């Protein structure tokens, strides 16, 4: 990818069980993220399907999975399942 255009648009979507499994796997690999999510995000509402975004970190091929809402609820708090394991708001 040579452009940043479209980066904030969802890449795909996933069902709730896939999302939960992806986030659980990220937290298992990076336990400190559990604390970050607990302090910076609120739990998600029940939903069958969630958007997935591509990670914007250079060189990271991860995908961003919804892990909660930002405290203001204006954005979805997402975690990267790739090498950077960063969190973002979408
Ligand atoms: Zn990443």
PDB file of the backbone (N, CA, C, O) and the ligand in Angstrom, with CONECT records:
HET     ZN  A 101       1
ATOM      1  N   UNK A   1       0.837  -1.192   0.000  1.00  0.00           N
ATOM      2  CA  UNK A   1       0.000   0.000   0.000  1.00  0.00           C
ATOM      3  C   UNK A   1       0.873   1.244   0.000  1.00  0.00           C
ATOM      4  O   UNK A   1       1.795   1.366   0.807  1.00  0.00           O
ATOM      5  N   UNK A   2       0.583   2.157  -0.901  1.00  0.00           N
ATOM      6  CA  UNK A   2       1.416   3.342  -1.006  1.00  0.00           C
ATOM      7  C   UNK A   2       0.670   4.583  -0.553  1.00  0.00           C
ATOM      8  O   UNK A   2       1.237   5.675  -0.534  1.00  0.00           O
ATOM      9  N   UNK A   3      -0.576   4.429  -0.195  1.00  0.00           N
ATOM     10  CA  UNK A   3      -1.377   5.601   0.142  1.00  0.00           C
ATOM     11  C   UNK A   3      -2.092   5.385   1.460  1.00  0.00           C
ATOM     12  O   UNK A   3      -2.381   4.256   1.858  1.00  0.00           O
ATOM     13  N   UNK A   4      -2.371   6.502   2.130  1.00  0.00           N
ATOM     14  CA  UNK A   4      -3.125   6.417   3.374  1.00  0.00           C
ATOM     15  C   UNK A   4      -4.619   6.524   3.133  1.00  0.00           C
ATOM     16  O   UNK A   4      -5.418   6.349   4.052  1.00  0.00           O
ATOM     17  N   UNK A   5      -4.988   6.809   1.910  1.00  0.00           N
ATOM     18  CA  UNK A   5      -6.398   7.012   1.608  1.00  0.00           C
ATOM     19  C   UNK A   5      -7.190   5.738   1.916  1.00  0.00           C
ATOM     20  O   UNK A   5      -6.788   4.635   1.545  1.00  0.00           O
ATOM     21  N   UNK A   6      -8.295   5.911   2.586  1.00  0.00           N
ATOM     22  CA  UNK A   6      -9.141   4.776   2.860  1.00  0.00           C
ATOM     23  C   UNK A   6      -8.803   4.040   4.129  1.00  0.00           C
ATOM     24  O   UNK A   6      -9.486   3.089   4.507  1.00  0.00           O
ATOM     25  N   UNK A   7      -7.757   4.475   4.785  1.00  0.00           N
ATOM     26  CA  UNK A   7      -7.306   3.780   5.976  1.00  0.00           C
ATOM     27  C   UNK A   7      -8.351   3.735   7.095  1.00  0.00           C
ATOM     28  O   UNK A   7      -8.395   2.793   7.886  1.00  0.00           O
ATOM     29  N   UNK A   8      -9.178   4.761   7.141  1.00  0.00           N
ATOM     30  CA  UNK A   8     -10.160   4.799   8.217  1.00  0.00           C
ATOM     31  C   UNK A   8     -11.451   4.078   7.865  1.00  0.00           C
ATOM     32  O   UNK A   8     -12.354   3.974   8.696  1.00  0.00           O
ATOM     33  N   UNK A   9     -11.542   3.590   6.659  1.00  0.00           N
ATOM     34  CA  UNK A   9     -12.721   2.832   6.274  1.00  0.00           C
ATOM     35  C   UNK A   9     -12.534   1.378   6.663  1.00  0.00           C
ATOM     36  O   UNK A   9     -11.425   0.848   6.594  1.00  0.00           O
ATOM     37  N   UNK A  10     -13.624   0.728   7.074  1.00  0.00           N
ATOM     38  CA  UNK A  10     -13.494  -0.685   7.456  1.00  0.00           C
ATOM     39  C   UNK A  10     -12.940  -1.529   6.305  1.00  0.00           C
ATOM     40  O   UNK A  10     -13.202  -1.265   5.131  1.00  0.00           O
ATOM     41  N   UNK A  11     -12.185  -2.525   6.670  1.00  0.00           N
ATOM     42  CA  UNK A  11     -11.578  -3.436   5.707  1.00  0.00           C
ATOM     43  C   UNK A  11     -12.505  -4.622   5.468  1.00  0.00           C
ATOM     44  O   UNK A  11     -12.672  -5.081   4.338  1.00  0.00           O
ATOM     45  N   UNK A  12     -13.097  -5.102   6.543  1.00  0.00           N
ATOM     46  CA  UNK A  12     -14.036  -6.213   6.445  1.00  0.00           C
ATOM     47  C   UNK A  12     -14.872  -6.214   7.717  1.00  0.00           C
ATOM     48  O   UNK A  12     -14.828  -5.254   8.486  1.00  0.00           O
ATOM     49  N   UNK A  13     -15.618  -7.262   7.943  1.00  0.00           N
ATOM     50  CA  UNK A  13     -16.361  -7.376   9.189  1.00  0.00           C
ATOM     51  C   UNK A  13     -16.235  -8.802   9.691  1.00  0.00           C
ATOM     52  O   UNK A  13     -15.819  -9.699   8.958  1.00  0.00           O
ATOM     53  N   UNK A  14     -16.598  -8.998  10.942  1.00  0.00           N
ATOM     54  CA  UNK A  14     -16.480 -10.326  11.530  1.00  0.00           C
ATOM     55  C   UNK A  14     -17.644 -10.536  12.485  1.00  0.00           C
ATOM     56  O   UNK A  14     -18.245  -9.579  12.973  1.00  0.00           O
ATOM     57  N   UNK A  15     -17.954 -11.801  12.744  1.00  0.00           N
ATOM     58  CA  UNK A  15     -19.036 -12.080  13.676  1.00  0.00           C
ATOM     59  C   UNK A  15     -18.508 -11.947  15.100  1.00  0.00           C
ATOM     60  O   UNK A  15     -17.300 -11.980  15.337  1.00  0.00           O
ATOM     61  N   UNK A  16     -19.428 -11.800  16.032  1.00  0.00           N
ATOM     62  CA  UNK A  16     -19.067 -11.546  17.430  1.00  0.00           C
ATOM     63  C   UNK A  16     -18.101 -12.585  17.997  1.00  0.00           C
ATOM     64  O   UNK A  16     -17.159 -12.227  18.703  1.00  0.00           O
ATOM     65  N   UNK A  17     -18.322 -13.866  17.699  1.00  0.00           N
ATOM     66  CA  UNK A  17     -17.442 -14.884  18.289  1.00  0.00           C
ATOM     67  C   UNK A  17     -16.020 -14.756  17.750  1.00  0.00           C
ATOM     68  O   UNK A  17     -15.059 -14.987  18.484  1.00  0.00           O
ATOM     69  N   UNK A  18     -15.875 -14.389  16.469  1.00  0.00           N
ATOM     70  CA  UNK A  18     -14.541 -14.179  15.907  1.00  0.00           C
ATOM     71  C   UNK A  18     -13.867 -12.961  16.531  1.00  0.00           C
ATOM     72  O   UNK A  18     -12.672 -12.978  16.829  1.00  0.00           O
ATOM     73  N   UNK A  19     -14.655 -11.907  16.724  1.00  0.00           N
ATOM     74  CA  UNK A  19     -14.120 -10.697  17.344  1.00  0.00           C
ATOM     75  C   UNK A  19     -13.630 -10.988  18.757  1.00  0.00           C
ATOM     76  O   UNK A  19     -12.521 -10.610  19.133  1.00  0.00           O
ATOM     77  N   UNK A  20     -14.463 -11.657  19.526  1.00  0.00           N
ATOM     78  CA  UNK A  20     -14.107 -11.967  20.912  1.00  0.00           C
ATOM     79  C   UNK A  20     -12.848 -12.833  20.964  1.00  0.00           C
ATOM     80  O   UNK A  20     -11.980 -12.633  21.814  1.00  0.00           O
ATOM     81  N   UNK A  21     -12.759 -13.795  20.046  1.00  0.00           N
ATOM     82  CA  UNK A  21     -11.591 -14.673  20.033  1.00  0.00           C
ATOM     83  C   UNK A  21     -10.332 -13.897  19.643  1.00  0.00           C
ATOM     84  O   UNK A  21      -9.260 -14.118  20.207  1.00  0.00           O
ATOM     85  N   UNK A  22     -10.470 -12.990  18.680  1.00  0.00           N
ATOM     86  CA  UNK A  22      -9.318 -12.211  18.227  1.00  0.00           C
ATOM     87  C   UNK A  22      -8.812 -11.306  19.344  1.00  0.00           C
ATOM     88  O   UNK A  22      -7.608 -11.215  19.582  1.00  0.00           O
ATOM     89  N   UNK A  23      -9.732 -10.640  20.024  1.00  0.00           N
ATOM     90  CA  UNK A  23      -9.332  -9.738  21.105  1.00  0.00           C
ATOM     91  C   UNK A  23      -8.724 -10.535  22.262  1.00  0.00           C
ATOM     92  O   UNK A  23      -7.738 -10.110  22.863  1.00  0.00           O
ATOM     93  N   UNK A  24      -9.312 -11.683  22.568  1.00  0.00           N
ATOM     94  CA  UNK A  24      -8.779 -12.523  23.644  1.00  0.00           C
ATOM     95  C   UNK A  24      -7.359 -12.980  23.324  1.00  0.00           C
ATOM     96  O   UNK A  24      -6.504 -13.040  24.208  1.00  0.00           O
ATOM     97  N   UNK A  25      -7.113 -13.302  22.051  1.00  0.00           N
ATOM     98  CA  UNK A  25      -5.786 -13.752  21.643  1.00  0.00           C
ATOM     99  C   UNK A  25      -4.770 -12.626  21.763  1.00  0.00           C
ATOM    100  O   UNK A  25      -3.632 -12.847  22.177  1.00  0.00           O
ATOM    101  N   UNK A  26      -5.190 -11.407  21.396  1.00  0.00           N
ATOM    102  CA  UNK A  26      -4.282 -10.257  21.502  1.00  0.00           C
ATOM    103  C   UNK A  26      -3.938 -10.007  22.968  1.00  0.00           C
ATOM    104  O   UNK A  26      -2.780  -9.761  23.305  1.00  0.00           O
ATOM    105  N   UNK A  27      -4.948 -10.070  23.839  1.00  0.00           N
ATOM    106  CA  UNK A  27      -4.718  -9.820  25.265  1.00  0.00           C
ATOM    107  C   UNK A  27      -3.835 -10.918  25.860  1.00  0.00           C
ATOM    108  O   UNK A  27      -3.004 -10.655  26.729  1.00  0.00           O
ATOM    109  N   UNK A  28      -4.024 -12.142  25.387  1.00  0.00           N
ATOM    110  CA  UNK A  28      -3.196 -13.231  25.890  1.00  0.00           C
ATOM    111  C   UNK A  28      -1.724 -13.006  25.527  1.00  0.00           C
ATOM    112  O   UNK A  28      -0.824 -13.283  26.320  1.00  0.00           O
ATOM    113  N   UNK A  29      -1.502 -12.498  24.315  1.00  0.00           N
ATOM    114  CA  UNK A  29      -0.128 -12.245  23.856  1.00  0.00           C
ATOM    115  C   UNK A  29       0.445 -10.977  24.466  1.00  0.00           C
ATOM    116  O   UNK A  29       1.659 -10.846  24.617  1.00  0.00           O
ATOM    117  N   UNK A  30      -0.427 -10.048  24.814  1.00  0.00           N
ATOM    118  CA  UNK A  30       0.017  -8.760  25.361  1.00  0.00           C
ATOM    119  C   UNK A  30      -0.846  -8.424  26.571  1.00  0.00           C
ATOM    120  O   UNK A  30      -1.747  -7.590  26.478  1.00  0.00           O
ATOM    121  N   UNK A  31      -0.578  -9.069  27.709  1.00  0.00           N
ATOM    122  CA  UNK A  31      -1.456  -8.928  28.889  1.00  0.00           C
ATOM    123  C   UNK A  31      -1.639  -7.488  29.349  1.00  0.00           C
ATOM    124  O   UNK A  31      -2.664  -7.160  29.947  1.00  0.00           O
ATOM    125  N   UNK A  32      -0.664  -6.623  29.082  1.00  0.00           N
ATOM    126  CA  UNK A  32      -0.796  -5.233  29.533  1.00  0.00           C
ATOM    127  C   UNK A  32      -1.965  -4.526  28.849  1.00  0.00           C
ATOM    128  O   UNK A  32      -2.471  -3.522  29.348  1.00  0.00           O
ATOM    129  N   UNK A  33      -2.385  -5.057  27.709  1.00  0.00           N
ATOM    130  CA  UNK A  33      -3.507  -4.435  27.000  1.00  0.00           C
ATOM    131  C   UNK A  33      -4.816  -4.562  27.771  1.00  0.00           C
ATOM    132  O   UNK A  33      -5.718  -3.742  27.600  1.00  0.00           O
ATOM    133  N   UNK A  34      -4.925  -5.569  28.606  1.00  0.00           N
ATOM    134  CA  UNK A  34      -6.150  -5.735  29.392  1.00  0.00           C
ATOM    135  C   UNK A  34      -6.363  -4.508  30.263  1.00  0.00           C
ATOM    136  O   UNK A  34      -7.486  -4.016  30.380  1.00  0.00           O
ATOM    137  N   UNK A  35      -5.298  -4.010  30.873  1.00  0.00           N
ATOM    138  CA  UNK A  35      -5.387  -2.822  31.709  1.00  0.00           C
ATOM    139  C   UNK A  35      -5.713  -1.586  30.892  1.00  0.00           C
ATOM    140  O   UNK A  35      -6.501  -0.740  31.314  1.00  0.00           O
ATOM    141  N   UNK A  36      -5.097  -1.485  29.712  1.00  0.00           N
ATOM    142  CA  UNK A  36      -5.358  -0.345  28.831  1.00  0.00           C
ATOM    143  C   UNK A  36      -6.816  -0.307  28.430  1.00  0.00           C
ATOM    144  O   UNK A  36      -7.451   0.747  28.461  1.00  0.00           O
ATOM    145  N   UNK A  37      -7.345  -1.460  28.054  1.00  0.00           N
ATOM    146  CA  UNK A  37      -8.745  -1.518  27.642  1.00  0.00           C
ATOM    147  C   UNK A  37      -9.653  -1.183  28.823  1.00  0.00           C
ATOM    148  O   UNK A  37     -10.649  -0.475  28.670  1.00  0.00           O
ATOM    149  N   UNK A  38      -9.301  -1.695  29.995  1.00  0.00           N
ATOM    150  CA  UNK A  38     -10.140  -1.466  31.173  1.00  0.00           C
ATOM    151  C   UNK A  38     -10.194   0.007  31.550  1.00  0.00           C
ATOM    152  O   UNK A  38     -11.228   0.488  32.014  1.00  0.00           O
ATOM    153  N   UNK A  39      -9.086   0.734  31.357  1.00  0.00           N
ATOM    154  CA  UNK A  39      -9.064   2.139  31.775  1.00  0.00           C
ATOM    155  C   UNK A  39      -9.481   3.090  30.663  1.00  0.00           C
ATOM    156  O   UNK A  39      -9.956   4.190  30.944  1.00  0.00           O
ATOM    157  N   UNK A  40      -9.315   2.689  29.401  1.00  0.00           N
ATOM    158  CA  UNK A  40      -9.567   3.631  28.304  1.00  0.00           C
ATOM    159  C   UNK A  40     -10.824   3.321  27.506  1.00  0.00           C
ATOM    160  O   UNK A  40     -11.194   4.084  26.614  1.00  0.00           O
ATOM    161  N   UNK A  41     -11.475   2.227  27.812  1.00  0.00           N
ATOM    162  CA  UNK A  41     -12.645   1.861  27.011  1.00  0.00           C
ATOM    163  C   UNK A  41     -13.750   1.327  27.903  1.00  0.00           C
ATOM    164  O   UNK A  41     -13.510   0.867  29.019  1.00  0.00           O
ATOM    165  N   UNK A  42     -14.968   1.400  27.383  1.00  0.00           N
ATOM    166  CA  UNK A  42     -16.107   0.810  28.061  1.00  0.00           C
ATOM    167  C   UNK A  42     -16.566  -0.398  27.249  1.00  0.00           C
ATOM    168  O   UNK A  42     -16.303  -0.472  26.048  1.00  0.00           O
ATOM    169  N   UNK A  43     -17.246  -1.339  27.888  1.00  0.00           N
ATOM    170  CA  UNK A  43     -17.643  -2.564  27.172  1.00  0.00           C
ATOM    171  C   UNK A  43     -18.519  -2.279  25.957  1.00  0.00           C
ATOM    172  O   UNK A  43     -19.270  -1.304  25.930  1.00  0.00           O
ATOM    173  N   UNK A  44     -18.411  -3.130  24.975  1.00  0.00           N
ATOM    174  CA  UNK A  44     -19.207  -3.017  23.755  1.00  0.00           C
ATOM    175  C   UNK A  44     -20.664  -3.387  24.017  1.00  0.00           C
ATOM    176  O   UNK A  44     -20.963  -4.147  24.937  1.00  0.00           O
ATOM    177  N   UNK A  45     -21.549  -2.854  23.216  1.00  0.00           N
ATOM    178  CA  UNK A  45     -22.932  -3.305  23.229  1.00  0.00           C
ATOM    179  C   UNK A  45     -22.988  -4.666  22.546  1.00  0.00           C
ATOM    180  O   UNK A  45     -22.058  -5.062  21.844  1.00  0.00           O
ATOM    181  N   UNK A  46     -24.082  -5.368  22.760  1.00  0.00           N
ATOM    182  CA  UNK A  46     -24.268  -6.643  22.070  1.00  0.00           C
ATOM    183  C   UNK A  46     -24.472  -6.381  20.585  1.00  0.00           C
ATOM    184  O   UNK A  46     -25.273  -5.529  20.200  1.00  0.00           O
ATOM    185  N   UNK A  47     -23.754  -7.104  19.770  1.00  0.00           N
ATOM    186  CA  UNK A  47     -23.905  -6.974  18.325  1.00  0.00           C
ATOM    187  C   UNK A  47     -23.466  -8.273  17.687  1.00  0.00           C
ATOM    188  O   UNK A  47     -22.600  -8.973  18.214  1.00  0.00           O
ATOM    189  N   UNK A  48     -24.063  -8.597  16.551  1.00  0.00           N
ATOM    190  CA  UNK A  48     -23.725  -9.850  15.869  1.00  0.00           C
ATOM    191  C   UNK A  48     -22.486  -9.697  15.013  1.00  0.00           C
ATOM    192  O   UNK A  48     -21.774 -10.667  14.752  1.00  0.00           O
ATOM    193  N   UNK A  49     -22.232  -8.470  14.578  1.00  0.00           N
ATOM    194  CA  UNK A  49     -21.198  -8.260  13.585  1.00  0.00           C
ATOM    195  C   UNK A  49     -20.437  -6.975  13.892  1.00  0.00           C
ATOM    196  O   UNK A  49     -21.021  -5.980  14.321  1.00  0.00           O
ATOM    197  N   UNK A  50     -19.129  -7.012  13.665  1.00  0.00           N
ATOM    198  CA  UNK A  50     -18.278  -5.864  13.965  1.00  0.00           C
ATOM    199  C   UNK A  50     -17.389  -5.556  12.780  1.00  0.00           C
ATOM    200  O   UNK A  50     -16.996  -6.443  12.023  1.00  0.00           O
ATOM    201  N   UNK A  51     -17.084  -4.289  12.638  1.00  0.00           N
ATOM    202  CA  UNK A  51     -16.146  -3.903  11.590  1.00  0.00           C
ATOM    203  C   UNK A  51     -14.727  -4.290  11.985  1.00  0.00           C
ATOM    204  O   UNK A  51     -14.387  -4.383  13.165  1.00  0.00           O
ATOM    205  N   UNK A  52     -13.921  -4.509  10.970  1.00  0.00           N
ATOM    206  CA  UNK A  52     -12.493  -4.786  11.155  1.00  0.00           C
ATOM    207  C   UNK A  52     -11.740  -3.808  10.263  1.00  0.00           C
ATOM    208  O   UNK A  52     -12.116  -3.597   9.110  1.00  0.00           O
ATOM    209  N   UNK A  53     -10.687  -3.218  10.792  1.00  0.00           N
ATOM    210  CA  UNK A  53      -9.877  -2.275  10.016  1.00  0.00           C
ATOM    211  C   UNK A  53      -8.469  -2.815   9.840  1.00  0.00           C
ATOM    212  O   UNK A  53      -8.012  -3.662  10.608  1.00  0.00           O
ATOM    213  N   UNK A  54      -7.795  -2.319   8.828  1.00  0.00           N
ATOM    214  CA  UNK A  54      -6.381  -2.657   8.658  1.00  0.00           C
ATOM    215  C   UNK A  54      -5.562  -1.773   9.571  1.00  0.00           C
ATOM    216  O   UNK A  54      -5.862  -0.591   9.739  1.00  0.00           O
ATOM    217  N   UNK A  55      -4.538  -2.340  10.155  1.00  0.00           N
ATOM    218  CA  UNK A  55      -3.665  -1.573  11.045  1.00  0.00           C
ATOM    219  C   UNK A  55      -2.900  -0.523  10.249  1.00  0.00           C
ATOM    220  O   UNK A  55      -2.325  -0.839   9.207  1.00  0.00           O
ATOM    221  N   UNK A  56      -2.883   0.741  10.732  1.00  0.00           N
ATOM    222  CA  UNK A  56      -2.165   1.807  10.017  1.00  0.00           C
ATOM    223  C   UNK A  56      -0.671   1.849  10.312  1.00  0.00           C
ATOM    224  O   UNK A  56       0.054   2.626   9.691  1.00  0.00           O
ATOM    225  N   UNK A  57      -0.198   1.032  11.243  1.00  0.00           N
ATOM    226  CA  UNK A  57       1.223   1.064  11.591  1.00  0.00           C
ATOM    227  C   UNK A  57       2.072   0.567  10.425  1.00  0.00           C
ATOM    228  O   UNK A  57       1.788  -0.476   9.835  1.00  0.00           O
ATOM    229  N   UNK A  58       3.110   1.321  10.102  1.00  0.00           N
ATOM    230  CA  UNK A  58       4.002   0.935   9.011  1.00  0.00           C
ATOM    231  C   UNK A  58       4.618  -0.432   9.277  1.00  0.00           C
ATOM    232  O   UNK A  58       5.171  -0.683  10.348  1.00  0.00           O
ATOM    233  N   UNK A  59       4.515  -1.301   8.294  1.00  0.00           N
ATOM    234  CA  UNK A  59       5.151  -2.603   8.413  1.00  0.00           C
ATOM    235  C   UNK A  59       4.347  -3.630   9.187  1.00  0.00           C
ATOM    236  O   UNK A  59       4.724  -4.800   9.253  1.00  0.00           O
ATOM    237  N   UNK A  60       3.237  -3.196   9.774  1.00  0.00           N
ATOM    238  CA  UNK A  60       2.394  -4.129  10.527  1.00  0.00           C
ATOM    239  C   UNK A  60       1.267  -4.584   9.628  1.00  0.00           C
ATOM    240  O   UNK A  60       0.587  -3.763   9.011  1.00  0.00           O
ATOM    241  N   UNK A  61       1.063  -5.890   9.548  1.00  0.00           N
ATOM    242  CA  UNK A  61       0.000  -6.425   8.695  1.00  0.00           C
ATOM    243  C   UNK A  61      -1.220  -6.832   9.506  1.00  0.00           C
ATOM    244  O   UNK A  61      -2.072  -7.582   9.031  1.00  0.00           O
ATOM    245  N   UNK A  62      -1.294  -6.340  10.717  1.00  0.00           N
ATOM    246  CA  UNK A  62      -2.393  -6.731  11.591  1.00  0.00           C
ATOM    247  C   UNK A  62      -3.728  -6.122  11.202  1.00  0.00           C
ATOM    248  O   UNK A  62      -3.811  -5.225  10.362  1.00  0.00           O
ATOM    249  N   UNK A  63      -4.756  -6.633  11.833  1.00  0.00           N
ATOM    250  CA  UNK A  63      -6.103  -6.099  11.682  1.00  0.00           C
ATOM    251  C   UNK A  63      -6.558  -5.563  13.033  1.00  0.00           C
ATOM    252  O   UNK A  63      -6.148  -6.044  14.089  1.00  0.00           O
ATOM    253  N   UNK A  64      -7.411  -4.559  12.965  1.00  0.00           N
ATOM    254  CA  UNK A  64      -7.903  -3.919  14.186  1.00  0.00           C
ATOM    255  C   UNK A  64      -9.277  -4.466  14.538  1.00  0.00           C
ATOM    256  O   UNK A  64     -10.205  -4.422  13.731  1.00  0.00           O
ATOM    257  N   UNK A  65      -9.391  -4.982  15.761  1.00  0.00           N
ATOM    258  CA  UNK A  65     -10.652  -5.572  16.214  1.00  0.00           C
ATOM    259  C   UNK A  65     -11.245  -4.720  17.330  1.00  0.00           C
ATOM    260  O   UNK A  65     -10.524  -4.208  18.186  1.00  0.00           O
ATOM    261  N   UNK A  66     -12.548  -4.579  17.311  1.00  0.00           N
ATOM    262  CA  UNK A  66     -13.229  -3.790  18.333  1.00  0.00           C
ATOM    263  C   UNK A  66     -13.048  -4.435  19.707  1.00  0.00           C
ATOM    264  O   UNK A  66     -13.289  -5.629  19.882  1.00  0.00           O
ATOM    265  N   UNK A  67     -12.617  -3.621  20.683  1.00  0.00           N
ATOM    266  CA  UNK A  67     -12.434  -4.131  22.041  1.00  0.00           C
ATOM    267  C   UNK A  67     -13.283  -3.371  23.045  1.00  0.00           C
ATOM    268  O   UNK A  67     -13.393  -3.776  24.202  1.00  0.00           O
ATOM    269  N   UNK A  68     -13.885  -2.266  22.607  1.00  0.00           N
ATOM    270  CA  UNK A  68     -14.711  -1.469  23.506  1.00  0.00           C
ATOM    271  C   UNK A  68     -15.023  -0.149  22.833  1.00  0.00           C
ATOM    272  O   UNK A  68     -14.701   0.063  21.664  1.00  0.00           O
ATOM    273  N   UNK A  69     -15.664   0.748  23.600  1.00  0.00           N
ATOM    274  CA  UNK A  69     -15.900   2.091  23.090  1.00  0.00           C
ATOM    275  C   UNK A  69     -14.968   3.031  23.830  1.00  0.00           C
ATOM    276  O   UNK A  69     -14.613   2.791  24.985  1.00  0.00           O
ATOM    277  N   UNK A  70     -14.574   4.104  23.155  1.00  0.00           N
ATOM    278  CA  UNK A  70     -13.830   5.126  23.864  1.00  0.00           C
ATOM    279  C   UNK A  70     -14.766   5.669  24.938  1.00  0.00           C
ATOM    280  O   UNK A  70     -15.986   5.566  24.811  1.00  0.00           O
ATOM    281  N   UNK A  71     -14.200   6.245  25.992  1.00  0.00           N
ATOM    282  CA  UNK A  71     -15.020   6.649  27.123  1.00  0.00           C
ATOM    283  C   UNK A  71     -16.117   7.625  26.730  1.00  0.00           C
ATOM    284  O   UNK A  71     -17.168   7.662  27.371  1.00  0.00           O
ATOM    285  N   UNK A  72     -15.893   8.412  25.692  1.00  0.00           N
ATOM    286  CA  UNK A  72     -16.917   9.358  25.237  1.00  0.00           C
ATOM    287  C   UNK A  72     -17.931   8.672  24.331  1.00  0.00           C
ATOM    288  O   UNK A  72     -18.947   9.267  23.973  1.00  0.00           O
ATOM    289  N   UNK A  73     -17.661   7.430  23.960  1.00  0.00           N
ATOM    290  CA  UNK A  73     -18.551   6.652  23.093  1.00  0.00           C
ATOM    291  C   UNK A  73     -18.654   7.216  21.680  1.00  0.00           C
ATOM    292  O   UNK A  73     -19.553   6.835  20.929  1.00  0.00           O
ATOM    293  N   UNK A  74     -17.767   8.096  21.315  1.00  0.00           N
ATOM    294  CA  UNK A  74     -17.800   8.627  19.952  1.00  0.00           C
ATOM    295  C   UNK A  74     -16.973   7.780  19.006  1.00  0.00           C
ATOM    296  O   UNK A  74     -16.984   8.006  17.796  1.00  0.00           O
ATOM    297  N   UNK A  75     -16.274   6.832  19.533  1.00  0.00           N
ATOM    298  CA  UNK A  75     -15.394   6.027  18.690  1.00  0.00           C
ATOM    299  C   UNK A  75     -15.315   4.609  19.246  1.00  0.00           C
ATOM    300  O   UNK A  75     -15.601   4.359  20.417  1.00  0.00           O
ATOM    301  N   UNK A  76     -14.923   3.701  18.377  1.00  0.00           N
ATOM    302  CA  UNK A  76     -14.701   2.332  18.807  1.00  0.00           C
ATOM    303  C   UNK A  76     -13.220   2.191  19.164  1.00  0.00           C
ATOM    304  O   UNK A  76     -12.341   2.620  18.417  1.00  0.00           O
ATOM    305  N   UNK A  77     -12.973   1.591  20.302  1.00  0.00           N
ATOM    306  CA  UNK A  77     -11.613   1.350  20.765  1.00  0.00           C
ATOM    307  C   UNK A  77     -11.178   0.008  20.177  1.00  0.00           C
ATOM    308  O   UNK A  77     -11.791  -1.022  20.456  1.00  0.00           O
ATOM    309  N   UNK A  78     -10.125   0.020  19.367  1.00  0.00           N
ATOM    310  CA  UNK A  78      -9.721  -1.193  18.667  1.00  0.00           C
ATOM    311  C   UNK A  78      -8.303  -1.591  19.031  1.00  0.00           C
ATOM    312  O   UNK A  78      -7.480  -0.745  19.381  1.00  0.00           O
ATOM    313  N   UNK A  79      -8.021  -2.885  18.946  1.00  0.00           N
ATOM    314  CA  UNK A  79      -6.675  -3.390  19.199  1.00  0.00           C
ATOM    315  C   UNK A  79      -6.173  -4.097  17.940  1.00  0.00           C
ATOM    316  O   UNK A  79      -6.939  -4.728  17.211  1.00  0.00           O
ATOM    317  N   UNK A  80      -4.870  -3.975  17.708  1.00  0.00           N
ATOM    318  CA  UNK A  80      -4.244  -4.610  16.551  1.00  0.00           C
ATOM    319  C   UNK A  80      -3.826  -6.031  16.917  1.00  0.00           C
ATOM    320  O   UNK A  80      -3.244  -6.271  17.976  1.00  0.00           O
ATOM    321  N   UNK A  81      -4.135  -6.969  16.018  1.00  0.00           N
ATOM    322  CA  UNK A  81      -3.738  -8.361  16.280  1.00  0.00           C
ATOM    323  C   UNK A  81      -2.389  -8.681  15.624  1.00  0.00           C
ATOM    324  O   UNK A  81      -1.966  -9.837  15.610  1.00  0.00           O
ATOM    325  N   UNK A  82      -1.726  -7.677  15.093  1.00  0.00           N
ATOM    326  CA  UNK A  82      -0.441  -7.885  14.427  1.00  0.00           C
ATOM    327  C   UNK A  82       0.741  -7.626  15.336  1.00  0.00           C
ATOM    328  O   UNK A  82       0.621  -7.664  16.561  1.00  0.00           O
ATOM    329  N   UNK A  83       1.881  -7.364  14.728  1.00  0.00           N
ATOM    330  CA  UNK A  83       3.121  -7.242  15.482  1.00  0.00           C
ATOM    331  C   UNK A  83       3.181  -5.994  16.343  1.00  0.00           C
ATOM    332  O   UNK A  83       3.874  -5.985  17.361  1.00  0.00           O
ATOM    333  N   UNK A  84       2.462  -4.927  15.954  1.00  0.00           N
ATOM    334  CA  UNK A  84       2.576  -3.676  16.737  1.00  0.00           C
ATOM    335  C   UNK A  84       1.733  -3.735  17.996  1.00  0.00           C
ATOM    336  O   UNK A  84       2.084  -3.109  18.997  1.00  0.00           O
ATOM    337  N   UNK A  85       0.629  -4.471  17.974  1.00  0.00           N
ATOM    338  CA  UNK A  85      -0.256  -4.619  19.145  1.00  0.00           C
ATOM    339  C   UNK A  85      -0.651  -3.279  19.750  1.00  0.00           C
ATOM    340  O   UNK A  85      -0.790  -3.158  20.967  1.00  0.00           O
ATOM    341  N   UNK A  86      -0.830  -2.281  18.905  1.00  0.00           N
ATOM    342  CA  UNK A  86      -1.236  -0.970  19.405  1.00  0.00           C
ATOM    343  C   UNK A  86      -2.757  -0.874  19.467  1.00  0.00           C
ATOM    344  O   UNK A  86      -3.478  -1.696  18.902  1.00  0.00           O
ATOM    345  N   UNK A  87      -3.217   0.152  20.168  1.00  0.00           N
ATOM    346  CA  UNK A  87      -4.660   0.407  20.233  1.00  0.00           C
ATOM    347  C   UNK A  87      -4.945   1.695  19.480  1.00  0.00           C
ATOM    348  O   UNK A  87      -4.107   2.595  19.429  1.00  0.00           O
ATOM    349  N   UNK A  88      -6.121   1.775  18.904  1.00  0.00           N
ATOM    350  CA  UNK A  88      -6.530   2.953  18.131  1.00  0.00           C
ATOM    351  C   UNK A  88      -7.997   3.222  18.402  1.00  0.00           C
ATOM    352  O   UNK A  88      -8.708   2.404  18.986  1.00  0.00           O
ATOM    353  N   UNK A  89      -8.429   4.392  17.959  1.00  0.00           N
ATOM    354  CA  UNK A  89      -9.859   4.712  17.979  1.00  0.00           C
ATOM    355  C   UNK A  89     -10.340   4.748  16.543  1.00  0.00           C
ATOM    356  O   UNK A  89      -9.669   5.297  15.669  1.00  0.00           O
ATOM    357  N   UNK A  90     -11.492   4.167  16.301  1.00  0.00           N
ATOM    358  CA  UNK A  90     -12.055   4.163  14.955  1.00  0.00           C
ATOM    359  C   UNK A  90     -13.499   4.619  14.996  1.00  0.00           C
ATOM    360  O   UNK A  90     -14.155   4.685  13.956  1.00  0.00           O
TER     361      UNK A  90
HETATM  362 ZN    ZN A 101      -0.553  -3.258  14.033  1.00  0.00          ZN
END
